[in-house]
Amino acid sequence: MRRGFTLIELLVALSILGVLTVMLFTSFYAINRSWETGRSVIDAVGHADYLMDQLAAGLRSAYYPGEGEEYGFILNDDGDENDSFEWSKVGPALVGEDAAFSDTPHRVRVSVTEPDGRFPGGFTVRAWRQGFQPDDFDPEEDTVELAISPKVVGLNCRVLDPDEERTVDDQLNWVDEWTKTNQIPTAIEITLFMEPPEAGDDPTETKRIVEIPMAPLSQNPSLGSSATKTSKSNTAVSVSGSGFRPSGQTITRPQGGGVPAGGGAAPPAP
């Protein structure tokens, strides 16, 4: 005589099956969420590295003809994560090799903007030819702000204090303001705050220090053309001896716990 399953046995079997299903679903969700988070972090780091390389190349190619306030460095300090700065340069960094003015002196302004309708916001660049502009030329009105990476949510810039000792207690003396707008700072500390992988988390902080070879000439025009040949080694000696991290190295850590202008290479795809 064959016996069937009792009601209690069926209920126990269904309960066990339900528990196993929940465990399997929870494990799959956790693994998938971890994978997505890791991919977002790697993507943000890729964007940060690309932007830092472009900024470093652009700052190292700073242009200064020997005099003129219009060729100096301007820093707008609007808070710890909402700075913007501009300078004059040559070369394709930040503007792309196809830009009509990439091989001639041009002005570049970088900032981080909020999304606005169809504009994705994030890390943005404005660029324009340094000379041969009409008298009524206005960069705000006559240039296009191009979004390079929407994954950047903040930007902070500090410069070496030009008037005080460069080191205090063996630490580089950084300041948030640059009043010598007819000159170029010796070194700049740039911090990018990248979009966190999950809503509510703190942004990822990526920091780099960049030396500017043209700085000595802008601060002492009498140096003449010889400054352009020796400035890089001089600034390396004066800065590197005090805890300076070379500009080729980037520090990336959690905080507290699109196409470039002119058609240059785009950052990693979001």
N, C-alpha and C positions, 0 to 999 in steps of 0.2 A: 504494500500500500504506500503510495507516494504522498508526502506531506508538502503543502505550500508554505510560503513565508507568512508568518503572523504579522499582524498590524504593527506591533511594537518593533519587530525586526525591520520592517520597511521604513518606519519612521527613523530608526537609528541609522540605517543606511543612507537615507536622504539627508539626515543631519550631517553625517560625515562627508558626504558628497558636497553639501553646501559649504562646509568649512574649507574643504580642499579648493573649491572654486574661488572662494574669497581670498584665500592665501595666494593662489596662483595669479589672480587678477591684481592683487596688491603688489606682488613681486614684479610683475610685468610693468605696472605703472611706475614703480620706483626706479626700475632699470631704465625705462624709456625717459623718465624725467631727468635722471642723472646724465643720460646720453645727450639730451637736448641742452642741459645746462653746460656740460663740457664743451659742446660744439659752439654755444654762444660765447663762452669765455675765450676759446681759441680764436673765434672770429673777431672778437673785440680786440684781442692782443694783436692780431694781424693788421687790423685797421690802425691801431695805435703805432705800431712799428713803421708802417708805411708813412703815416703823417709825420712822425718824428724824423724819419729819414729826409722827407721833403723839407721840413722846417730847418733841419740842420744844414742841408745843402743850400737852401735859400739864404740863411743867415751868414754862412761862410762866404757866399758870393756877394755880400753886401757891397754896394758901390758908393764911393765918396770921392768926388773930383778934387777935393782939397779945401773947399769952402762952400757955404750955402746951407741955410737952415732947411731948405726943402729936401735935402738929402739925409737929414738926421733921422734918429730913431724916436718914435712916439709911442708911449705906453699909456693906455687908458685903463686905470684901475677901477673897476666897477664892482669889486668884491672878490672873495677868495676863489670863485669859480666862474667869473663872468668878465674876464679881461679881454682886451683886444690890443693889438699892436701893429705898427706898420713901419716899413723901412724901404730903402731903395736897393735894388739888386740888378744883376744881369744873370742870364742863363735860364734854362727851362724849368728849374725847380718851382713847383706850385702852379706854374702857368702852362706847362707842356711845351714840347718842341715845336708844335705847329702854330703857336702864338706868333703873330706878326712882329711883336716887339721883344721876343725872348732873348735875342742876342744884343739888344740895346738897353740902356738904362731904363728901368721901369719901377714903378711904385707898387708895393704889395701890402694889403691889409688883411689880417686874419682875425677871425672872431668866431664865436659860437652863438647861434641864433635859435629861437624857438620855432617849431613848426607853425606854418601859417597857411591854412587852406591847402593849395596844391604844392606849396614850397615845403620840402622835407625838413629844412632846418639842419641843425648839427654844425659841424665844422665847415665854415664858409670862407671864401677868398674873393677879394676884389683886387683887380690889377689894372693898371693903366700906364701908358707911355709917359716917361718922366717929362719930356719936352714936346715941343711942337703941338701944343694944345691951344684951343681958342681961349681968349681972355676970360670968357664966362664959363669955362669948364668947371664942373662940380662933380667930384667922384661919386657922391651919393646919388646924384641924378643921372649922370652920364655913363655910369658903368653898371654892369650886371653882377649881382652877388651870386656866386656859384656855390652850390652845396657839394662838398667833397665827401663827407662821411656823416650820415645821420646818427651814427652810433656814439658820437661825442656829445656829452651833455654839459661839459664845463671846461674852462680853460683858465689857468692861472700862470702869470708871468712875473718873475722877479729878476732884478739885475744887480750886479755887484755895485756897491756904493762907491761912487767915484771920488768922494770927498773925504771919507773916513778910512781907517785901516781896513784892509780887505779881509782880515781875519780877526775874530773876537773869540777868545778862549778856544783857539785852534779850530774854529768853525768859520766858514765863509760868511762874510757880512752881506747878506742879501737885503735889498730894499724893494718896496712895492711901487715906488714912484721914480720916474725918470724925468727930471726937469730940464736937462740939457738937451733940448730937442734939436739942437744944431750939431750934436755929436752922436756917436755910436757907443754903446756900452762894451766893456771888455768881454764880459761873459753874461749869458742869460740862462736862467733856470726855467724850463717850460714844464708844466704839469697838465696833462690831459686827463679828464675824468670821463671814463667810458660807461656807456649804458650798462646797468647791472643785468645779469642773466635772468633774474626774476624780479618782478615788481615788488617794491618795498625794500629790496636789498640796497646796500650802499654802493655807489659807483666804484669801478675799479680805477685805481690811480696809477698812471704811468708818468714817470718823470725822467727828464734828460737835461744835462747841462751842455751848452754849446758855446765854444769860444768864437769870437769874431775877429779874424785877422786884420780887418780894416780899422778896428777901433783906435789904435795908437795914432794913425794919421788924422782921424777926425778930432781927436782930443788935442793933437799938437800938429797943426798943418805944416809947420816949418820943417817937419821931418822929411817932407817931400816924398819922392818915389822910393827912397831907400826903406821907408817904413813898411811898404807893401811886401818887401822881401824878407824882413826880419821880424815882423809883428807876430807871426804865428809862433815862432820859437820863443819870443820874449813873453808872450802871454801864457804860454804853456809853463814856463818857469815860474812866473809870478802867481799863477793860479793853482797849478797842479801840486805844489808843495804843501797845500793846506786842506787836505781831505777832499780834493777835487776828484770827481768821477769823470773819466774821459767821455767826450761827447758821443763816442761810438757805442757806449753802453747805456742801456735803458733799465730803469728800475720799475717793476710793475708789482703792485700789491693792492689788496682791497683797502679802501679808505675806511679807517676806523675799525677795524676788526679784521646820377652823380658822376661825374667825370670831371677831372681837373680842367681849369680854364685852358683853352687852346687845344684840347683833345689829347692831353698826355695820358700816361697809363693810369688806369683807375685803381683804387684800393681793392682789397679782396672783396668778393661779392658778399653782400649781407646774407 
